[in-house]
């Protein structure tokens, strides 16, 4: 289940704690899955003041990913 977030870059964020899969739907509507993302990273992402900055500094290019849509 995705949560809508306030961001100029990211539309919504979903997370499955059992598979540690983070899903990010960007404002351009593309959906990506990031794998083996610790729950702590997801929690910090959700509470970050700037979701775009947190994504660039802590998720992008740090986890294996695939574009879903």
C-alpha positions in Angstrom: 0.0 0.0 0.0 1.4 3.4 -1.0 1.3 6.6 1.0 1.0 9.8 -0.9 3.8 12.2 0.1 4.4 15.9 -0.4 7.3 16.2 -2.7 8.2 18.0 -6.0 9.8 14.7 -7.2 8.0 11.8 -5.6 4.3 11.1 -5.8 3.9 8.1 -3.4 6.0 5.5 -1.4 5.2 1.9 -0.5 7.1 -0.6 1.5 6.9 -4.3 2.1 8.8 -5.1 5.3 8.8 -8.8 4.7 10.6 -8.6 1.3 12.3 -5.3 2.2 11.0 -3.9 -1.1 10.6 -0.2 -1.4 8.3 1.1 -4.2 8.5 4.7 -5.3 6.1 6.3 -7.8 7.6 9.5 -9.1 5.6 12.6 -10.2 6.2 11.5 -13.8 4.1 8.4 -12.8 7.0 6.0 -13.3 7.1 3.3 -10.7 10.4 1.7 -9.4 11.1 -1.0 -7.0 14.2 -1.0 -4.8 15.3 -4.2 -3.2 16.9 -5.2 0.2 16.1 -1.8 1.7 16.2 -1.9 5.5 13.0 -0.9 7.4 15.0 1.8 9.1 15.9 3.4 5.7 12.2 3.4 4.8 11.2 5.0 8.2 13.8 7.7 7.8 12.7 8.3 4.2 9.1 8.8 5.3 10.1 11.2 8.0 12.6 13.2 5.9 11.8 16.9 5.4 12.9 16.6 1.7 12.0 13.2 0.2 13.8 14.0 -3.0 17.1 14.9 -1.2 16.8 11.8 1.0 16.2 9.7 -2.1 19.2 11.1 -3.9 21.6 10.8 -0.9 20.5 7.5 0.6 18.6 5.3 -1.9 19.5 6.2 -5.5 22.4 4.2 -6.8 22.7 2.3 -3.4 20.1 -0.4 -4.0 19.4 -2.8 -6.8 16.2 -1.6 -8.6 13.9 -2.1 -11.5 11.4 0.0 -13.3 7.9 -1.5 -13.1 5.9 1.0 -15.0 
